[in-house]
């Protein structure tokens, strides 16, 4: 079944999934567009082959297009404002985001701002436009964020460490074609897949969880534990890529259904906002096992249901919190992941400003989903363990 293509509507997005789904469906999706802006990072869209396939279809359809290829990991509001300026100066009516979470998130934000006179900083701080925005097409190149199917975006306010996730919009059309993920290197493959793992785990154990989220999360983690070790041994394995992409998509739906994640993401946003060179998935994996300890203590039945994919002996009791933490850490070690925050230049003197921000965002944005009480001493303990 892994090689079959399918499509479905979720929220406001029409999703096309499976090998070959882009080439088969893109001509219909771009019908009616007059001028497109392709948004990407410096090279991933070209290397993956997705950009050339999109360009070919645009040329055949007689649709004008221009390109913006300056999106970087952990994008800032200044990037979004540049994209908006291009849109307004060139009369663009369609955005085609070709990339992972950073590219799609920046495109989501940019799509709702033209003509409003509002800067992207205001989106991060809570402004919501009254219109849906420009036609937005996402060609997803990673099996990590799930942003191609959810309503969220994450940006860092330029010149600050204020990295925040916020509700913004669904894309209009999203393509999850695993063909374009086979050029991800070892670390990109590992980091993005661990991102999807924590999306599933946090959504399932969040206060706003439900039976559907837990079922989807269990399927996602089951596939990740099976196919991630396999793909790291053969990066061109299209079946494994497909199943990891499917898992990432399910995890994105989990986030959407629970309106967010919880403490692992709250912490990670503080550290990668401070150090943008810290890959999001790596940050989650560095901090994640330590938060799993408190999560399992608080909601052991749900945590055990998800983590039994890693260690079937984990029991749905609070006393197995340390075993749960060790199971996640050992799974990551078995994949070759043993990084620390200090590997990215984070030191003890950096903790105060980072945790000041994290503490504030926990209160403002994450407390409704974190299944246990959080205080400053807990945040300091978790951060020091991750150093």
C-alpha positions in Angstrom: 0.0 0.0 0.0 2.9 2.4 0.6 3.2 3.2 -3.1 -0.4 4.2 -3.7 -1.5 7.8 -4.1 -4.5 9.3 -2.4 -5.9 12.7 -1.6 -8.2 14.1 1.1 -9.6 17.3 2.5 -8.6 18.3 6.0 -9.7 21.6 7.4 -9.2 24.0 4.5 -6.4 22.2 2.8 -6.6 19.7 0.0 -3.8 17.2 0.5 -2.2 15.0 -2.2 -0.1 12.2 -0.8 2.2 9.6 -2.4 5.0 9.0 -4.9 4.2 10.9 -8.1 1.4 13.0 -6.6 2.9 16.3 -7.5 3.4 15.8 -11.2 0.0 14.2 -11.5 -2.0 16.9 -9.7 -0.1 20.1 -9.9 -1.4 21.2 -13.3 -5.0 21.2 -11.9 -4.0 23.0 -8.7 -2.3 26.0 -10.5 -5.2 26.5 -12.9 -6.5 30.0 -12.6 -3.2 31.5 -11.3 -1.7 34.4 -13.2 1.5 35.2 -11.4 3.3 33.0 -8.8 6.0 33.5 -6.3 8.1 30.4 -5.5 9.4 30.5 -2.0 12.3 28.2 -0.9 15.6 28.0 0.9 18.9 28.4 -0.9 19.2 25.0 -2.5 16.9 22.3 -1.2 14.1 22.9 -3.7 16.5 22.6 -6.6 18.4 19.6 -5.2 15.2 17.7 -4.5 14.0 18.0 -8.0 10.7 19.6 -6.9 11.6 23.1 -8.2 12.3 21.9 -11.7 9.0 19.9 -11.8 7.1 23.0 -10.6 8.8 25.3 -13.1 8.1 22.9 -15.9 4.4 22.9 -15.1 4.2 26.7 -14.7 5.9 27.2 -18.1 3.5 24.8 -19.8 0.5 26.6 -18.2 1.9 30.0 -19.3 2.0 31.3 -15.8 4.5 33.9 -14.9 6.6 33.3 -11.8 9.5 34.7 -9.8 11.6 33.2 -7.0 12.6 34.0 -3.5 15.2 31.6 -2.1 16.4 33.2 1.0 14.5 31.4 3.7 16.7 30.0 6.5 16.1 27.6 9.3 14.2 29.2 12.2 13.1 32.1 10.0 12.6 35.6 11.3 9.9 38.2 10.7 12.3 40.2 8.5 12.2 37.3 5.9 8.5 37.4 5.8 8.4 41.1 5.3 10.8 40.7 2.3 8.4 38.2 0.8 5.4 40.4 1.3 7.3 43.3 -0.4 8.0 41.1 -3.4 4.3 40.0 -3.6 3.1 43.6 -3.5 5.7 44.9 -6.0 5.0 42.3 -8.6 1.3 41.6 -8.4 1.6 38.0 -7.2 -1.6 36.1 -6.7 -0.2 32.6 -5.8 2.5 31.5 -3.5 4.2 28.1 -4.0 6.2 27.1 -0.9 8.8 24.4 -1.8 10.6 23.3 1.4 10.2 22.2 4.9 8.6 23.8 7.9 10.6 27.1 7.7 9.7 27.7 4.1 6.0 26.8 4.5 5.6 28.7 7.8 7.2 31.9 6.3 4.9 31.5 3.3 1.8 31.1 5.4 2.6 34.3 7.2 3.4 36.2 4.0 0.2 35.1 2.3 -2.1 36.9 4.7 -0.3 40.3 4.8 -0.3 41.9 1.3 -2.5 45.0 1.3 -3.0 45.1 5.0 -0.1 47.5 5.9 0.7 45.1 8.8 4.2 43.8 9.5 4.8 40.1 10.3 5.9 41.0 13.8 2.3 41.8 14.6 1.2 38.3 13.5 3.5 36.7 16.0 2.2 39.0 18.7 -1.5 38.2 18.0 -2.8 40.2 15.0 -5.2 38.2 12.9 -6.2 39.5 9.4 -9.8 39.4 8.3 -9.1 37.8 4.9 -7.8 34.3 4.2 -5.0 35.5 2.0 -3.4 34.6 -1.3 -3.7 31.2 -2.9 -1.1 29.1 -1.1 0.4 25.8 -2.4 2.9 23.8 -0.3 5.3 21.3 -1.7 6.7 19.6 1.4 10.3 18.4 1.3 10.7 16.9 4.8 9.1 14.4 7.1 9.1 16.5 10.2 6.9 19.5 10.8 3.4 18.6 9.6 2.8 22.3 8.8 1.5 21.4 5.4 -1.6 20.1 7.1 -2.0 22.3 10.2 -3.0 25.9 10.9 0.2 26.9 12.7 3.4 28.8 11.8 6.5 29.5 13.9 8.6 32.7 13.5 11.3 34.5 15.5 10.8 38.3 15.9 13.8 39.9 14.1 16.5 41.1 16.4 15.2 39.1 19.5 15.1 35.6 20.8 11.3 35.7 20.7 10.4 32.5 18.7 6.7 31.8 18.9 4.2 29.5 17.3 0.8 31.0 16.4 -2.4 30.1 14.6 -2.5 31.5 11.1 -4.1 29.5 8.3 -4.1 26.2 6.4 -2.5 26.1 3.0 -5.0 25.7 0.1 -3.2 22.7 -1.4 -0.4 20.6 0.0 1.8 17.9 -1.7 3.4 15.2 0.4 5.4 13.4 -2.4 8.1 11.3 -0.8 10.1 11.4 -4.1 11.4 14.8 -3.0 12.6 13.7 0.4 15.2 11.2 -0.8 17.8 13.9 -1.0 17.7 14.7 2.7 21.0 13.9 4.3 21.5 11.8 7.3 21.2 14.6 9.9 18.2 16.2 8.2 16.5 12.8 8.0 17.2 12.2 11.7 16.2 15.6 13.0 13.0 16.0 11.0 11.8 12.5 12.0 12.5 13.2 15.7 10.5 16.4 15.2 7.5 14.3 14.1 8.1 11.9 17.0 7.8 14.7 19.6 4.8 16.2 17.8 3.0 12.9 18.2 4.1 12.4 21.8 3.3 15.9 23.0 -0.1 16.0 21.3 -1.1 12.7 22.7 -0.1 13.7 26.3 -1.4 17.3 26.1 -4.3 18.4 28.2 -6.4 18.9 25.1 -5.8 15.4 23.8 -8.5 13.1 22.7 -9.0 9.5 21.4 -8.4 10.4 17.8 -5.2 12.2 18.6 -3.9 9.3 20.6 -4.7 6.8 17.9 -3.0 8.9 15.2 0.0 9.5 17.5 0.4 5.8 18.3 0.4 5.0 14.5 2.9 7.8 13.9 5.3 6.7 16.6 5.0 3.0 15.5 6.0 3.9 12.0 8.9 6.1 13.1 10.4 3.5 15.4 10.2 1.0 12.5 11.2 3.1 9.5 13.7 5.6 11.0 16.4 3.1 11.8 15.8 1.6 8.4 16.1 4.8 6.4 19.3 5.8 8.2 20.9 2.7 6.8 19.7 3.5 3.2 18.8 7.1 2.6 17.2 6.3 -0.8 14.7 3.8 0.5 11.4 5.3 -0.9 9.1 3.0 1.1 10.7 4.1 4.3 10.6 7.8 3.2 6.9 7.4 2.4 6.0 5.9 5.7 8.0 8.6 7.6 6.2 11.3 5.6 2.9 9.7 6.4 3.9 9.7 10.1 4.9 13.3 10.0 1.5 14.2 8.3 -0.4 12.4 11.0 1.6 14.2 13.7 0.8 17.5 12.1 -2.9 16.6 12.3 -2.4 15.7 16.0 -1.0 19.2 16.6 -3.9 20.8 14.8 -6.5 18.8 16.8 -4.9 19.7 20.1 -4.2 23.3 19.2 -0.5 22.9 19.8 2.2 21.0 21.7 3.5 21.5 25.2 6.7 21.9 27.3 9.3 20.3 25.0 8.4 22.8 22.3 8.1 25.7 24.8 11.7 25.0 25.9 13.0 24.4 22.4 11.6 27.6 21.0 13.6 29.5 23.6 16.9 27.8 22.8 16.6 27.9 19.0 15.3 31.5 19.2 18.6 32.3 21.0 20.7 30.1 18.7 19.0 29.9 15.2 21.7 27.5 14.1 20.2 24.9 16.4 18.0 22.7 14.2 14.5 22.4 15.6 14.4 18.6 15.6 17.8 18.5 17.3 16.7 20.9 20.0 13.6 18.8 20.7 15.7 15.6 20.9 18.2 17.2 23.3 15.4 18.4 25.7 12.8 15.8 25.1 13.8 12.8 27.2 14.0 15.0 30.4 10.5 16.4 29.8 9.2 12.8 29.1 10.0 12.0 32.7 7.6 14.6 34.1 5.0 13.8 31.4 4.9 10.1 32.1 4.6 10.9 35.8 1.6 13.1 35.1 -0.2 11.0 32.5 1.3 7.5 32.6 -1.5 5.7 30.8 -1.3 7.8 27.6 2.5 8.1 27.8 2.9 4.3 28.1 0.5 3.8 25.2 2.8 5.8 22.9 6.2 4.8 24.3 5.4 1.0 24.3 6.5 1.2 20.7 10.0 1.9 22.1 9.9 -0.4 25.1 6.9 -2.8 25.6 7.8 -3.1 29.3 6.9 0.5 30.1 3.9 0.4 32.4 1.1 2.9 32.7 2.2 3.9 36.2 3.9 7.1 37.4 6.7 5.0 38.9 7.9 4.1 35.4 8.7 7.7 34.6 12.4 7.2 34.7 12.1 4.1 32.5 10.1 6.1 30.0 12.8 8.8 29.9 15.6 6.3 29.4 13.6 4.5 26.6 13.4 7.7 24.6 17.0 8.6 25.3 18.2 5.1 24.3 16.1 5.2 21.1 17.8 8.4 20.1 21.3 7.1 21.0 20.6 3.9 18.9 20.1 6.3 16.0 23.4 8.1 16.7 22.0 11.1 18.4 23.9 12.2 21.5 24.0 16.0 21.1 23.8 18.6 23.9 22.9 22.3 24.0 26.5 23.1 24.6 27.4 21.6 21.2 25.6 24.7 19.8 27.4 27.2 22.0 24.8 27.4 24.8 26.3 27.9 28.2 25.3 28.5 31.8 25.3 32.4 31.4 22.8 32.1 28.6 20.1 30.3 30.6 18.6 33.3 32.4 17.5 35.3 29.3 16.3 32.1 27.5 14.4 30.8 30.5 12.9 34.2 31.2 11.4 34.0 27.7 10.4 30.3 28.2 8.7 31.0 31.5 6.7 33.8 30.0 5.5 31.8 27.0 4.6 28.8 29.2 2.3 31.1 31.1 0.9 32.9 28.0 0.7 30.1 25.5 1.5 26.6 26.7 0.0 26.2 30.2 -3.4 25.2 28.7 -1.8 22.1 27.2 1.0 21.1 29.7 -0.3 18.2 31.8 1.6 19.1 34.9 2.5 22.3 36.9 5.7 24.1 35.7 7.8 26.4 37.8 11.2 28.2 37.3 13.2 25.6 39.2 11.9 22.8 37.0 12.8 24.8 33.8 16.3 25.4 35.2 16.8 21.8 36.1 15.7 20.6 32.6 17.9 23.2 30.9 21.0 22.3 32.9 20.5 18.6 32.3 20.4 19.4 28.5 23.6 21.4 28.6 
